[in-house]
């Protein structure tokens, strides 16, 4: 893999870029949506790289990622600290005026910390069967609930949950042979093949929801294009390889966002 692309992928910069366009596209008509999208992108870069450094310190990274982190440790520290501070400043400056939202933000921060830091025997990510649901809970708050409060924007509540569930399973597929078996992630419980079939089932349900207008969904064409792209990936995941399947899947975020932006100009 190209070294620059590998760096962007492993430092989570690509995921942050994809998330920026996803949020900006979904809430494009609101003037400050780009600021909110930027804040979340900063948070993704900062928190995920803090996780990376903590697991590096504890010796809990796969060998290839551990070696790469050791070689790039200085820049990873910069990416962990500065974007985190930027996200915090933007939040306190612009979005810290709702008490319930602040309580949920504390929940997100504590969940992010103890997702990798063990309390007794387990970190949150290591509690059997629950790893993916902790991530879904945080992303659901950031991508759908907070924008509902901040922009008063109607949300595809069911579709949003199904989308996050399907798009996060590939990350567990990538880690299937590294995560301790006791974690009981979906791929560990049912295997890679059935995990992909589960993703396909969720995507089919989501597409049907769009067709029949189950929810009042804004930008349905953008969602449809993104979901169909994702479904095509699941058909070809063996050619892609389970190690990098998640990287192509994450691109779905940006595809939905950019399509939504384009459609808003038509």
C-alpha positions in Angstrom: 0.0 0.0 0.0 1.2 3.5 -0.8 2.9 5.0 2.3 0.9 8.2 2.2 -2.4 6.3 1.9 -1.4 3.9 4.7 -0.6 6.9 6.9 -4.0 8.6 6.2 -5.8 5.3 6.9 -4.0 4.3 10.0 -4.0 7.8 11.5 -7.8 8.0 11.0 -7.5 11.1 8.9 -9.4 9.4 6.1 -12.2 8.5 8.4 -12.4 12.1 9.7 -12.6 13.4 6.1 -15.3 11.0 5.2 -17.2 11.9 8.4 -16.9 15.6 7.6 -18.5 15.3 4.2 -21.2 12.9 5.6 -22.3 15.5 8.2 -21.8 18.5 6.0 -23.8 16.9 3.3 -26.7 15.7 5.5 -27.1 19.1 7.1 -25.9 21.2 4.2 -28.8 23.7 4.3 -27.9 24.8 7.8 -25.2 27.6 7.7 -23.1 26.3 10.6 -23.2 22.6 9.6 -19.6 22.8 8.3 -18.4 24.0 11.8 -20.2 21.1 13.5 -18.8 18.6 10.9 -15.3 20.1 11.5 -15.6 19.7 15.2 -16.6 16.0 14.9 -13.8 15.4 12.4 -11.3 16.9 14.9 -12.7 14.7 17.6 -12.4 11.5 15.5 -8.7 12.2 14.7 -7.9 13.1 18.3 -9.7 10.4 20.2 -8.9 7.5 17.8 -5.2 8.5 17.9 -5.3 8.7 21.7 -6.7 5.2 21.7 -3.9 4.1 19.3 -1.2 5.6 21.6 -2.7 4.0 24.7 -2.9 0.6 23.1 0.7 1.1 21.9 1.8 1.8 25.4 0.0 -1.2 26.8 1.3 -3.5 24.0 -2.2 -4.3 22.7 -1.7 -3.6 19.0 -1.3 -6.1 16.2 2.4 -6.4 15.3 2.2 -4.5 12.0 0.2 -1.6 13.6 2.5 -1.6 16.6 5.6 -1.3 14.4 4.0 1.5 12.3 2.9 3.4 15.4 6.4 3.2 16.8 7.8 4.7 13.6 5.3 7.5 13.5 4.8 8.1 17.2 5.7 11.8 17.2 3.2 12.7 14.5 0.5 10.5 16.1 1.0 12.5 19.4 0.4 15.7 17.5 -2.7 14.2 15.8 -3.9 13.0 19.2 -3.5 16.2 21.1 -4.1 19.2 18.8 -7.4 18.0 17.1 -8.7 16.9 20.5 -8.1 20.4 21.9 -9.7 22.0 18.8 -12.8 19.8 19.1 -13.1 20.7 22.8 -12.7 24.4 22.1 -15.4 24.4 19.4 -17.7 22.5 21.6 -17.4 24.7 24.6 -17.6 27.9 22.5 -20.6 26.9 20.3 -22.5 23.9 21.6 -22.2 23.7 25.4 -25.4 25.5 26.3 -27.8 22.5 26.7 -27.5 20.6 30.0 -28.7 17.3 28.7 -26.4 17.5 25.8 -23.5 18.2 28.1 -24.3 15.2 30.2 -24.4 13.0 27.1 -21.1 14.6 26.0 -19.5 13.5 29.3 -20.9 10.1 28.7 -19.3 10.0 25.3 -15.9 11.2 26.7 -16.0 8.6 29.6 -17.0 5.8 27.2 -14.2 6.8 24.9 -11.7 6.7 27.7 -12.8 3.4 29.2 -13.3 1.9 25.8 -9.6 1.1 25.9 -8.6 1.7 29.5 -9.4 -1.4 31.6 -11.5 -1.3 34.8 -10.6 -4.5 36.5 -10.7 -7.3 34.0 -12.2 -5.5 31.0 -12.1 -2.3 29.0 -15.6 -1.5 27.6 -14.6 -2.8 24.2 -13.7 -6.2 25.8 -17.1 -6.8 27.4 -18.5 -9.8 25.6 -21.0 -9.0 22.8 -21.1 -5.2 23.5 -18.1 -3.7 21.7 -20.0 -2.6 18.6 -22.9 -1.2 20.6 -20.7 1.2 22.5 -19.4 2.6 19.2 -22.9 2.8 17.8 -24.1 4.7 20.8 -21.5 7.4 20.5 -21.8 7.7 16.7 -25.6 7.8 16.9 -25.4 10.7 19.3 -22.9 12.6 17.2 -24.4 12.0 13.8 -28.1 12.1 14.5 -29.2 13.1 18.0 -26.9 16.2 18.4 -27.8 17.5 14.9 -31.5 17.1 15.8 -31.0 19.3 18.8 -28.6 21.8 17.3 -30.2 22.3 13.9 -33.7 21.1 14.7 -33.3 18.7 11.8 -35.6 15.8 11.1 -33.7 12.5 11.5 -34.0 9.0 9.9 -33.9 7.4 13.3 -34.3 3.8 12.3 -32.3 4.1 9.1 -29.5 5.8 11.0 -29.2 3.0 13.5 -29.2 0.3 10.8 -26.6 2.2 8.8 -24.2 2.5 11.7 -24.7 -1.1 12.7 -23.9 -2.3 9.2 -20.9 0.1 8.6 -19.2 -0.8 11.9 -19.3 -4.6 11.5 -16.4 -4.5 8.9 -14.1 -3.1 11.6 -14.8 -6.1 13.7 -14.2 -8.3 10.7 -10.8 -6.7 10.3 -10.0 -7.5 14.0 -11.5 -11.0 14.1 -8.1 -12.7 14.5 -6.6 -10.1 16.9 -9.5 -9.4 19.3 -9.5 -11.8 22.3 -12.0 -14.5 21.6 -13.7 -13.7 24.9 -14.9 -10.4 23.4 -17.5 -12.3 21.3 -17.8 -9.7 18.5 -20.3 -10.5 15.8 -17.7 -11.9 13.4 -16.3 -14.0 16.2 -19.7 -15.4 17.1 -21.1 -16.1 13.6 -17.9 -16.0 11.4 -16.9 -13.7 8.5 -19.3 -15.1 5.9 -22.4 -14.8 8.1 -21.3 -11.3 9.2 -21.3 -10.2 5.6 -24.7 -11.8 5.0 -26.0 -9.9 8.1 -24.7 -6.7 6.6 -26.4 -7.5 3.4 -29.7 -8.2 5.2 -29.5 -4.8 7.0 -28.7 -3.0 3.8 -31.7 -4.7 2.0 -34.0 -3.6 4.8 -32.6 -0.1 4.6 -33.1 0.1 0.9 -36.7 -1.2 1.2 -37.3 1.5 3.9 -36.2 4.2 1.4 -38.4 2.8 -1.4 -41.6 2.7 0.7 -40.9 5.9 2.6 -41.0 4.3 6.0 -39.4 7.4 7.5 -39.4 11.0 6.4 -35.9 10.8 5.1 -34.1 13.8 3.7 -31.7 13.3 0.8 -33.1 9.8 0.0 -31.2 9.6 -3.3 -27.9 10.2 -1.5 -28.7 7.5 1.0 -29.8 5.1 -1.8 -26.5 5.6 -3.8 -24.4 5.1 -0.6 -26.3 1.9 0.4 -26.1 0.4 -3.0 -22.4 1.1 -3.2 -22.0 -0.6 0.2 -24.0 -3.6 -1.0 -21.8 -4.0 -4.0 -18.8 -4.0 -1.7 -20.2 -6.9 0.3 -20.6 -8.9 -2.9 -16.9 -8.3 -3.6 -15.4 -8.4 -0.1 -13.4 -11.6 -0.9 -11.6 -9.8 -3.7 -11.0 -6.8 -1.5 -9.8 -8.9 1.4 -11.2 -8.8 5.0 -8.2 -6.7 6.2 -9.1 -3.7 4.0 -12.8 -4.3 3.5 -13.6 -1.7 6.2 -11.5 1.0 4.4 -13.7 0.8 1.3 -16.8 0.6 3.5 -15.9 3.8 5.3 -15.9 5.6 2.0 -19.7 5.2 2.1 -19.9 8.1 4.5 -18.3 10.5 2.1 -20.3 9.2 -0.9 -23.6 9.9 0.9 -22.4 13.3 1.9 -21.0 14.5 -1.4 -24.0 13.2 -3.3 -26.3 15.1 -0.8 -24.3 18.3 -1.4 -24.4 17.8 -5.2 -28.2 17.2 -5.1 -28.7 20.4 -3.0 -27.2 22.4 -5.9 -29.6 20.9 -8.5 
